[in-house]
Amino acid sequence: MSLKELYRAELDRKAEAREQMCASFEEAKDKLEDLYRSIMEDEEFLRSIHAEVELHDDDLRIDPGPVMIVVTAQLSGDFHMEYEVKKPDDYQTTVLGDVHTIADVERALAKLLATYARHD
């Protein structure tokens, strides 16, 4: 192959990788939106967790009071999840590194919501 052919092949590979990454990201955002809808449409569940729930493009935020939980869609199609324990003058953020799929997100959310449940 000539330099020109190698160059064009490399550009094609790069464009294909970018398209795949964008597709994975969009798929992750769609899954996050589906999760958001499932929470918002279940009024009984929403009342039981006493949480404000917001979706901002690629970011799902759940605030049940004692913690702020943030789930973000990643370019790779995975998810990044962290939570912040609210304490006066000492907010502590914890990243959950073992959360990759939407099923992982749901399991981690269930655990966090149960752990930090308000008992009003």
TAHURA-V464775 format. One line per field, one symbol per residue. psi: psi as a letter, one per 40 degrees, with the letter a starting at -180 (. if undefined). A space follows every 50 residues. Layout:
psi: ???
This chain:
psi: iiddddddddddddddddddddddddddddddddddddddegddddddef ihhihgcehhhhgecdihhhhhhideeaihhiihhhiheghhhhhhefhd iddddddddddddddfhig.
